[in-house]
Amino acid sequence: MHRLAVLAAVSALLTGCQSEPSCRLLHVVVGVGVSIEAPLAARTETVSIQVCWDGACRPADVTLSPSTRMESSTCSGDTCSARGVRTGDKHGVGEVEGLPKRPVEVRLKLLGAAADPVLERTVTVTPKGSFPNGPDCGEGGPSTALTVSRDGVVRER
């Protein structure tokens, strides 16, 4: 009888371990992501963002990077590789401390090589909470993302 109780306890412990979520420590940027489509991206060197709510605006520094897509992939046994190619688009993220999960105004400026204005838009967006490890691992903070189309239209993703 004692063995049966020990086996039941071990089984319950193992079952409990298996039902726990696998929560990793993924960093979530609380802020605004920006994607700029080609050919507008080619003219854009820097992005300036101001995020406003409750009568105050907060700047967000955005570093732009070239966007890529996977063109081809190959596998040999257990090892696979993929080749990335640049799309002509650019993307970046600006951190905004204290960003709320309610409507905010985003003032977006795209600037060219000599800080010449390429595009200036103001949009209202609603940041949402994100769960990078799944809903059982807690919320990582609010964020939103904007796409600037080739013809200058800004939309929330």
C-alpha positions as CSV (number, residue, x, y, z in Angstrom):
1,M,0.0,0.0,0.0
2,H,2.9,2.4,0.8
3,R,4.4,1.8,-2.7
4,L,1.0,2.7,-4.3
5,A,0.9,6.0,-2.4
6,V,4.5,6.8,-3.4
7,L,3.7,6.0,-7.1
8,A,0.6,8.1,-7.0
9,A,2.5,11.1,-5.5
10,V,5.3,10.8,-8.1
11,S,2.7,10.5,-10.9
12,A,0.9,13.6,-9.6
13,L,4.2,15.5,-9.4
14,L,5.1,14.6,-13.0
15,T,1.7,15.4,-14.3
16,G,1.8,18.8,-12.5
17,C,5.2,19.5,-14.1
18,Q,3.9,18.7,-17.6
19,S,0.9,21.0,-17.2
20,E,2.9,24.0,-16.2
21,P,3.4,26.5,-19.1
22,S,6.9,26.8,-20.6
23,C,7.5,30.5,-19.9
24,R,10.7,31.9,-21.4
25,L,12.1,35.3,-20.7
26,L,11.4,37.0,-24.0
27,H,11.8,40.8,-24.1
28,V,8.8,42.7,-25.3
29,V,9.3,46.2,-26.5
30,V,6.6,48.5,-25.1
31,G,6.2,51.0,-27.9
32,V,5.5,51.6,-31.6
33,G,6.8,49.5,-34.5
34,V,7.1,51.1,-37.9
35,S,7.4,49.4,-41.3
36,I,8.0,51.5,-44.4
37,E,7.3,50.0,-47.8
38,A,9.5,50.5,-50.9
39,P,10.1,52.8,-52.8
40,L,9.3,55.3,-50.0
41,A,11.7,53.4,-47.7
42,A,14.6,54.2,-50.1
43,R,14.1,57.9,-49.5
44,T,13.8,57.5,-45.7
45,E,16.9,57.7,-43.5
46,T,15.4,58.4,-40.1
47,V,12.0,58.2,-38.3
48,S,10.8,60.6,-35.7
49,I,7.9,59.6,-33.5
50,Q,6.0,61.4,-30.8
51,V,3.3,59.5,-28.9
52,C,0.7,61.6,-27.1
53,W,-1.9,60.9,-24.4
54,D,-3.3,62.7,-21.4
55,G,-2.0,66.1,-22.7
56,A,1.7,65.0,-22.9
57,C,3.9,63.7,-25.7
58,R,6.8,61.2,-25.4
59,P,9.4,60.8,-28.1
60,A,10.4,57.4,-29.3
61,D,13.8,56.8,-31.0
62,V,13.5,54.4,-33.9
63,T,16.5,52.8,-35.6
64,L,15.6,51.7,-39.1
65,S,16.9,48.4,-40.5
66,P,16.5,46.8,-44.0
67,S,13.6,44.3,-44.2
68,T,14.3,40.8,-45.6
69,R,12.2,37.8,-46.7
70,M,13.2,34.2,-47.1
71,E,13.8,33.3,-50.7
72,S,14.8,29.7,-50.6
73,S,15.6,27.0,-48.1
74,T,17.4,23.7,-48.1
75,C,17.6,20.8,-45.7
76,S,20.2,18.2,-45.3
77,G,19.4,15.6,-42.6
78,D,18.6,17.5,-39.4
79,T,20.1,20.8,-40.6
80,C,18.2,23.4,-42.6
81,S,19.2,26.8,-43.9
82,A,17.4,29.6,-45.6
83,R,18.6,32.5,-47.7
84,G,17.3,35.9,-46.9
85,V,17.0,38.7,-49.5
86,R,16.3,42.4,-48.9
87,T,12.9,43.6,-49.9
88,G,13.6,47.3,-50.2
89,D,11.4,47.9,-47.2
90,K,12.6,49.2,-43.8
91,H,11.4,48.6,-40.2
92,G,12.2,49.7,-36.7
93,V,10.7,50.0,-33.2
94,G,10.6,52.9,-30.8
95,E,10.2,52.2,-27.0
96,V,7.6,54.3,-25.2
97,E,7.6,54.1,-21.5
98,G,4.2,53.9,-19.9
99,L,2.3,53.4,-23.1
100,P,-1.3,52.8,-22.2
101,K,-3.8,50.2,-23.7
102,R,-6.1,52.9,-24.9
103,P,-6.2,55.3,-27.9
104,V,-3.0,57.4,-28.3
105,E,-2.0,59.9,-31.0
106,V,1.2,59.1,-33.0
107,R,3.0,61.9,-34.8
108,L,5.1,60.2,-37.4
109,K,7.8,62.0,-39.5
110,L,10.0,60.2,-42.1
111,L,13.1,62.2,-42.9
112,G,15.5,61.9,-45.8
113,A,19.3,62.1,-46.0
114,A,19.6,65.8,-45.2
115,A,16.8,65.7,-42.7
116,D,14.5,66.8,-45.4
117,P,10.8,65.8,-44.7
118,V,9.7,62.8,-46.7
119,L,6.3,62.3,-45.0
120,E,4.5,63.6,-42.0
121,R,1.3,62.0,-40.6
122,T,-0.6,61.9,-37.4
123,V,-2.7,58.8,-36.6
124,T,-4.7,57.6,-33.6
125,V,-4.0,54.0,-32.6
126,T,-4.9,51.7,-29.7
127,P,-1.9,49.8,-28.3
128,K,-2.8,46.2,-27.2
129,G,-1.2,43.9,-24.7
130,S,1.0,41.1,-26.0
131,F,1.7,37.6,-24.7
132,P,4.9,36.5,-26.3
133,N,5.0,33.2,-24.3
134,G,1.2,32.5,-24.5
135,P,-1.7,33.6,-22.3
136,D,-0.6,31.4,-19.4
137,C,2.7,33.3,-18.9
138,G,1.6,36.8,-18.3
139,E,1.3,39.9,-20.4
140,G,4.5,41.5,-21.8
141,G,3.2,45.0,-22.2
142,P,1.3,47.1,-24.7
143,S,2.5,47.9,-28.2
144,T,1.2,48.8,-31.6
145,A,2.7,48.8,-35.1
146,L,2.3,51.1,-38.1
147,T,2.7,50.3,-41.8
148,V,3.6,53.2,-44.2
149,S,2.5,52.1,-47.6
150,R,4.4,53.0,-50.8
151,D,2.0,55.8,-51.5
152,G,2.2,57.3,-47.9
153,V,-0.9,55.9,-46.3
154,V,-0.3,55.0,-42.7
155,R,-2.3,52.2,-41.1
156,E,-2.2,50.3,-37.8
157,R,-1.3,46.6,-38.2
